[in-house]
Amino acid sequence: MTSPNSAQYYTVKQIAETYHCDEETVRRRIRQGKLHADRFGREYLVSDVDLKAYLTGRRASLPYNFPKNQPSLGAGEEGVSQSATD
């Protein structure tokens, strides 16, 4: 179980696979400043909070149709935990 203050992180690949778009599309949105991400080495990681903000319209949406059974971004998802990035 994760605590309320621990963030869940997703890789560019995880986001692209979940939302059926190209990894370069996700990277482009990050470079454009439309999707906030933290950089760890050569990899971008997007927090669940930033991904939710992006998907709920506080930032532009990805140009693809999202799956109707879109997974929850809460605890239990297969993202990268905060402790893995420390």
C-alpha positions as CSV (number, residue, x, y, z in Angstrom):
1,M,0.0,0.0,0.0
2,T,1.3,3.4,-0.8
3,S,1.0,6.5,1.4
4,P,-1.1,9.4,0.2
5,N,2.1,11.5,-0.2
6,S,4.0,9.1,-2.4
7,A,3.9,9.8,-6.1
8,Q,3.5,7.1,-8.8
9,Y,5.7,7.6,-11.8
10,Y,5.2,6.4,-15.4
11,T,7.8,6.1,-18.2
12,V,7.2,7.5,-21.7
13,K,6.8,4.0,-22.9
14,Q,4.1,3.1,-20.3
15,I,2.1,6.2,-21.2
16,A,2.4,5.6,-25.0
17,E,1.3,1.9,-24.6
18,T,-1.6,2.8,-22.3
19,Y,-3.0,5.6,-24.5
20,H,-2.1,4.0,-27.8
21,C,0.2,6.7,-29.2
22,D,3.8,6.9,-30.3
23,E,6.5,7.4,-27.7
24,E,7.8,10.4,-29.7
25,T,4.3,12.0,-29.3
26,V,4.7,11.8,-25.5
27,R,8.2,13.1,-25.6
28,R,7.2,16.0,-27.9
29,R,4.4,17.0,-25.4
30,I,7.1,17.0,-22.7
31,R,9.5,19.1,-24.7
32,Q,6.7,21.6,-25.6
33,G,5.9,22.0,-21.9
34,K,2.4,20.6,-22.3
35,L,3.1,17.6,-20.1
36,H,5.4,18.0,-17.1
37,A,8.0,15.3,-16.5
38,D,11.2,14.9,-14.5
39,R,14.3,13.7,-16.2
40,F,16.4,11.0,-14.6
41,G,19.4,10.3,-16.7
42,R,18.2,9.8,-20.2
43,E,14.6,8.9,-19.2
44,Y,11.6,11.1,-18.6
45,L,9.3,10.1,-15.7
46,V,5.8,11.6,-15.4
47,S,4.1,11.6,-12.0
48,D,0.5,10.5,-11.7
49,V,-0.5,14.0,-10.6
50,D,1.0,15.6,-13.8
51,L,-0.5,12.9,-16.0
52,K,-4.0,13.4,-14.5
53,A,-3.6,17.2,-14.9
54,Y,-2.7,16.7,-18.6
55,L,-5.5,14.2,-19.3
56,T,-8.2,16.3,-17.5
57,G,-7.6,19.2,-19.8
58,R,-5.5,21.5,-17.7
59,R,-3.0,20.8,-20.5
60,A,-3.6,19.9,-24.1
61,S,-4.7,16.3,-24.7
62,L,-2.9,13.6,-26.7
63,P,-4.1,13.5,-30.3
64,Y,-5.4,9.9,-30.1
65,N,-8.6,8.2,-28.8
66,F,-8.1,7.0,-25.3
67,P,-9.3,3.5,-24.4
68,K,-12.8,3.5,-22.7
69,N,-11.4,1.3,-20.0
70,Q,-8.6,3.7,-19.2
71,P,-6.7,2.4,-16.1
72,S,-6.9,4.3,-12.8
73,L,-3.8,6.2,-11.9
74,G,-4.1,5.3,-8.2
75,A,-2.2,2.9,-6.0
76,G,-1.6,-0.6,-7.4
77,E,-0.7,0.5,-11.0
78,E,2.5,-0.8,-12.6
79,G,4.3,2.6,-12.6
80,V,7.6,3.3,-11.2
81,S,7.4,4.0,-7.5
82,Q,9.0,7.1,-6.0
83,S,11.4,4.9,-4.1
84,A,12.8,3.5,-7.3
85,T,13.8,7.0,-8.4
86,D,15.7,7.9,-5.2
